[in-house]
Amino acid sequence: MKKSDIYEIAIKIFGLYLVITVIELLKELLTYSTILLQYKNNPSIYGGINQTPIFIVTILNFVLVTVFAGLLIFKTKKVTNLICKKEDFSETAKLFTDKKTIIEIALTLAGLITIIWTIPEFGFKLKDYIYIVQNNFTPEIRDKNFLIIAGLKILVGIIAIYYSKSISSYLTRDKVTADKETNE
């Protein structure tokens, strides 16, 4: 395995981590869209402070991180070519396994971390939501949004663990081989 291959693995792993970050940013985007809607209906609710610039920054942050994650995952070779030196493509490095297995391990660990970080807060918010509904209070949109995003994060974690082998196979396949398969 060449040194540049190790860079490719690290770049893909970082890209996969950013996918988890994108999900968190989606929660933030939904929260600020709710705030913006409330501001449009009642501008004095936030002390007359215009919420539109904050919403625009939130959208730009979400788009930027999403594009960056996509580049790291789907254009790994090009990114590797940009950051590696010429000798990195010829210098060999010895690892205990191949790219596919390392990415599979990383996916499994990322899925576990996502689930472990999300479940406690999801439990607390779900308990609060049930309390609000049982006492005939009106739940706020942000409470529903959080439950949806937390559920989505747990689902992504489960998918990352359960399908880590197929996802790592897809991410490590050779572009030339994939092009041949689609043409046949």
VENKAKA-V383047 format. One record per backbone hydrogen bond with DSSP energy under -0.5 kcal/mol. NH is the residue of the N-H (numbers start at 1). CO is the residue of the C=O. E is the energy in kcal/mol with one decimal. If there is no record, write none. Layout:
((NH/CO/E) (NH/CO/E))
This chain:
((3/91/-2.7) (4/88/-2.0) (5/2/-0.6) (6/2/-1.1) (7/3/-1.6) (8/4/-2.2) (9/5/-2.2) (10/6/-2.4) (11/7/-2.6) (12/8/-2.4) (13/9/-2.4) (14/10/-2.4) (15/11/-2.3) (16/12/-2.5) (17/13/-2.1) (18/14/-2.0) (19/15/-1.2) (20/16/-1.1) (21/17/-1.6) (22/18/-2.5) (23/19/-1.6) (24/20/-1.6) (25/21/-2.4) (26/22/-1.8) (27/23/-1.4) (28/24/-1.6) (29/25/-2.5) (30/26/-2.5) (31/27/-2.4) (32/28/-2.6) (33/29/-1.9) (34/30/-1.9) (35/31/-2.2) (36/32/-2.5) (37/33/-2.1) (38/34/-2.3) (39/35/-2.6) (40/36/-2.4) (41/37/-1.8) (42/38/-2.2) (45/42/-1.9) (46/43/-0.7) (47/44/-1.7) (48/43/-1.2) (49/46/-1.3) (55/51/-2.0) (56/52/-2.6) (57/53/-2.3) (58/54/-2.2) (59/55/-2.4) (60/56/-2.7) (61/57/-2.6) (62/58/-2.3) (63/59/-2.7) (64/60/-2.8) (65/61/-2.5) (66/62/-2.2) (67/63/-2.8) (68/64/-2.5) (69/65/-2.6) (70/66/-2.4) (71/67/-2.6) (72/68/-2.4) (73/69/-2.1) (74/70/-3.0) (75/71/-1.9) (79/75/-2.1) (80/76/-2.9) (81/77/-2.5) (82/78/-1.5) (83/79/-1.8) (84/80/-2.4) (88/85/-0.9) (89/85/-0.6) (89/86/-1.2) (90/87/-0.9) (91/87/-2.8) (93/1/-3.7) (95/93/-0.6) (102/98/-1.9) (103/99/-2.7) (104/100/-2.2) (105/101/-2.4) (106/102/-2.5) (107/103/-2.7) (108/104/-2.1) (109/105/-2.5) (110/106/-2.8) (111/107/-2.6) (112/108/-2.3) (113/109/-2.7) (114/110/-2.5) (115/111/-2.3) (116/112/-3.0) (117/113/-2.6) (118/114/-1.6) (119/115/-2.6) (120/116/-0.7) (122/118/-2.6) (123/119/-2.7) (124/120/-2.1) (125/121/-2.6) (126/122/-2.6) (127/123/-2.3) (128/124/-2.4) (129/125/-2.6) (130/126/-2.6) (131/127/-2.2) (132/128/-2.4) (133/129/-2.4) (134/130/-2.8) (135/131/-1.7) (136/133/-1.4) (137/132/-2.5) (139/137/-0.7) (143/140/-0.6) (144/140/-1.5) (145/141/-2.9) (146/142/-2.4) (147/143/-2.0) (148/144/-2.3) (149/145/-2.8) (150/146/-3.1) (151/147/-2.3) (152/148/-2.4) (153/149/-2.6) (154/150/-2.4) (155/151/-2.4) (156/152/-2.7) (157/153/-2.4) (158/154/-2.4) (159/155/-2.7) (160/156/-2.8) (161/157/-1.9) (162/158/-3.2) (163/159/-2.9) (164/161/-1.0) (167/163/-2.8) (168/164/-2.3) (169/165/-1.9) (170/166/-2.3) (171/167/-2.6) (172/168/-1.5) (173/169/-0.6) (173/170/-0.7) (178/174/-2.4) (179/175/-2.5) (180/176/-2.0) (181/177/-2.2) (182/178/-2.0) (183/179/-1.5) (184/180/-1.2))
